[in-house]
Amino acid sequence: MAIKRLVGMGLLLAWAALLPAWALAGGTAKQDRGKAPTTKEAILLVAFGTSVPEATKAFDAIEARVRESFPGVEVRWAYTSKVVRDKLRKQGKMLDDPPVALARMLDEHFTHVVVASLHTIPGEEFHDLCRDVEALKRASGSDTRRLVVSWPLLTSRARMETVARGALEHIPQGRKAQDAVIFMGHGSERHPADSAYAAMNYWLSGIDPNVFVATVSGQPQLKDLIPGLKKKGIKKAYLMPLMLVAGDHARNDMCGDDKESWKSTLEAEGIQVECRLRGTGEMPEVVNVWLDNIRVAYNQLK
C-alpha cells in the first residue's frame, strides 16, 4: 500500500512538473497582457468507480443533478479504483484517477475547481484524495481558494440523520414492521471513520427498531447482528446497500449465491431474504446531502 502511494505521488508531481507556466505562476488562467483574468470553473466528481453497467445509472443521476444545480460549470469524473479503471479501459472507456484528472484540468486552464468527494465516510480514500489535492496545490502554486475538496456523506450528526431518514424512504413498500432491513456499508478496518457506520446503525434503529447497518470489512458485521435478529424472532430481512452504487459488493457479497454471502448466511439461519439493489446515488434525499456539500465547497471558491 505504501509503495503504491509513493508511486502515485510520484506520478502526481511528475504531472505538476509538466504544467504550463501559468499554473506555476499562481494558478490563474492564461490571459493576454492588460486583460482581466478569465474564470473557468469545474466540478470533478470523485468516486471509487464501478464496472457494473447496471450500477452506472446512479452516476448518471448524480451528474444530472450536479449539472442542474451548477449550470455552466464543467462536470467531469475520476475513479480512485485502478482495478475498475483497468476493467473499463478494456471496454474502451477511459477514466482518469483524481491526480491525473486534476492535472489535465489545470493544463486546460481551469481556475476554480471543486473536487467533489462522493465517498460515504471520510475514510482512507477520502484522506488520500485530500493529500493528492494538497500535493498538487504545492507543486503548481495554485491559490488554495481555487481548489477545494467537498465533504463525504456521513460527516456530521445532521447529515447522518438526513441520510437515515432518506434511506428509509426507499425501503420496499411491501415490508412489514416485523421484517428486518439491513443496510450494507463497505466499512474500513484500518480507519477510525469506520465508526460512522455504528452511528448510522444507531440513527436507523432509533427511527425503526428493526432497521440495521452492518459492513463488509468494518464494524459492526453481519455476524454481530444475527443473535439480535434471532432473539427478535425475525423471519424475513430486506438487504439494501449503504453504498453509492449497487456494484460488486451489493451483487456478490450481499446478495450473491456464494455460501458466504449475506443472503446465504441469513437463509442458513432460517431467515427469508429479499434484496433491493439500489445504491444511495439513486436516492434523491441522500444525493441532496452530497449536493449541499458540493455547494459549500463551491462557495468557498469565491
Residue pairs with C-beta under 8 A, 6 or more apart in sequence:
5 128
8 97
8 99
8 132
9 131
9 132
9 135
11 99
11 100
12 99
12 103
12 132
12 135
12 136
12 139
13 135
13 139
15 99
15 100
15 103
16 23
16 103
16 135
16 136
16 139
16 140
17 139
18 103
18 107
19 103
19 106
19 107
19 139
19 140
20 30
20 107
22 28
22 29
22 30
22 109
23 106
23 107
23 140
23 141
23 142
24 140
24 141
25 141
26 141
26 142
26 143
27 106
27 111
27 140
27 141
27 142
27 143
27 146
27 147
28 37
28 111
28 143
29 37
29 38
29 39
29 40
29 109
29 110
29 111
30 38
30 109
31 37
31 38
37 111
38 109
38 111
39 111
39 112
40 74
40 108
40 109
40 110
40 111
40 112
41 70
41 72
41 73
41 74
41 110
41 111
41 112
41 113
41 301
42 73
42 74
42 75
42 76
42 105
42 110
42 112
42 113
42 114
43 66
43 70
43 73
43 74
43 75
43 76
43 113
43 114
43 116
43 294
43 298
44 76
44 77
44 78
44 98
44 101
44 102
44 105
44 113
44 114
44 115
44 116
45 59
45 62
45 63
45 66
45 75
45 76
45 77
45 78
45 116
45 118
46 77
46 78
46 79
46 80
46 98
46 115
46 116
46 117
46 118
46 119
46 129
47 59
47 77
47 78
47 79
47 80
47 118
47 119
47 244
47 245
48 79
48 80
48 81
48 84
48 119
48 125
48 244
49 79
49 80
49 81
49 84
49 85
49 88
49 95
50 56
50 59
50 84
50 245
50 247
50 248
51 84
51 87
51 88
51 91
51 247
51 248
52 245
52 246
52 247
52 248
52 251
54 246
54 277
55 245
55 246
55 247
55 279
56 245
57 282
58 244
58 245
58 246
58 279
58 280
58 281
58 282
59 77
59 245
59 281
61 281
61 282
61 287
62 118
62 281
62 287
62 290
63 75
63 77
65 284
65 287
65 291
66 75
66 116
66 291
66 294
67 73
67 75
69 291
69 294
69 295
70 294
70 298
73 298
74 110
76 101
76 105
77 95
77 101
78 95
78 96
78 97
78 98
78 100
78 101
78 102
79 85
79 88
79 95
79 96
79 97
80 97
80 98
80 125
80 128
80 129
82 97
84 95
85 95
85 96
85 97
88 94
88 95
89 95
96 104
98 115
98 129
98 132
98 133
99 132
99 135
99 136
102 113
102 115
102 132
102 133
102 136
102 147
103 136
105 113
106 136
106 140
106 142
111 146
112 146
112 301
113 146
113 147
113 148
113 301
114 148
114 149
114 150
114 294
114 297
114 298
114 301
115 129
115 133
115 147
115 148
115 149
115 150
115 297
116 150
116 290
116 293
116 294
116 297
117 126
117 129
117 149
117 150
117 151
117 152
117 293
118 152
118 153
118 244
118 281
118 290
119 125
119 126
119 129
119 152
119 153
119 244
120 152
120 153
120 154
120 185
120 186
120 196
120 242
120 243
120 244
120 280
121 152
121 153
121 154
121 155
121 185
121 188
121 191
121 193
121 194
121 196
121 197
122 151
122 152
122 154
122 155
122 193
122 196
123 188
123 191
123 193
123 194
124 188
124 190
124 191
126 152
126 193
127 191
129 149
130 149
133 147
133 149
136 142
136 147
137 144
137 147
145 300
145 301
146 301
148 297
148 298
148 300
148 301
149 297
150 290
150 293
150 294
150 296
150 297
151 293
151 296
151 297
152 293
153 159
153 163
153 280
153 286
153 289
153 290
153 293
154 160
154 163
154 196
154 199
154 200
155 196
155 293
159 289
160 196
160 199
160 200
160 203
161 203
162 285
162 286
162 288
162 289
163 200
163 280
163 285
163 286
163 289
164 200
164 203
164 204
164 207
165 207
165 285
166 283
166 284
166 285
166 286
166 288
166 289
167 183
167 204
167 240
167 242
167 280
167 283
167 285
167 286
168 204
168 207
168 208
168 211
169 283
169 285
170 240
170 276
170 278
170 283
171 181
171 211
171 238
171 240
171 276
172 238
172 274
172 276
175 181
175 238
176 236
177 210
178 210
178 233
178 234
178 235
178 236
179 210
179 234
179 235
179 236
179 237
179 238
180 210
180 211
180 212
180 229
180 232
180 234
180 236
180 237
180 238
180 271
181 208
181 210
181 211
181 212
181 237
181 238
181 240
182 211
182 212
182 213
182 214
182 222
182 225
182 237
182 238
182 239
182 240
182 262
183 200
183 204
183 211
183 212
183 213
183 214
183 240
183 241
183 242
184 214
184 215
184 216
184 239
184 240
184 241
184 242
184 243
184 249
184 250
184 253
184 254
184 262
185 197
185 200
185 213
185 214
185 215
185 216
185 218
185 242
185 243
186 215
186 216
186 217
186 218
186 243
186 249
187 194
187 197
187 215
187 216
187 217
187 218
187 219
187 221
188 194
188 217
188 218
189 217
189 218
189 219
194 215
194 218
194 219
195 219
197 213
197 214
197 215
197 218
197 219
197 220
197 242
198 213
198 219
198 220
200 213
200 242
201 212
201 213
201 214
201 220
204 211
204 212
204 213
205 211
205 212
210 232
210 234
212 225
213 220
213 242
214 220
214 221
214 222
214 224
214 225
214 262
215 221
216 249
216 253
222 262
222 265
222 266
223 265
226 265
226 266
226 269
229 237
229 266
229 269
229 271
230 269
234 271
235 270
235 271
235 272
236 271
236 272
236 273
236 274
237 266
237 271
237 272
237 273
237 274
238 273
238 274
238 275
238 276
239 254
239 255
239 262
239 263
239 266
239 273
239 274
239 275
239 276
240 275
240 276
240 278
241 249
241 250
241 254
241 277
241 278
241 279
241 280
242 280
243 249
243 250
243 279
243 280
244 279
244 280
244 281
245 279
245 281
246 277
246 278
246 279
247 279
250 275
250 277
250 279
251 277
252 258
252 261
253 261
253 262
254 261
254 262
254 263
254 275
255 261
255 262
255 263
255 273
255 275
255 277
256 263
256 264
257 263
257 264
258 264
259 265
259 268
262 273
263 273
263 275
266 273
267 273
280 286
280 287
281 287
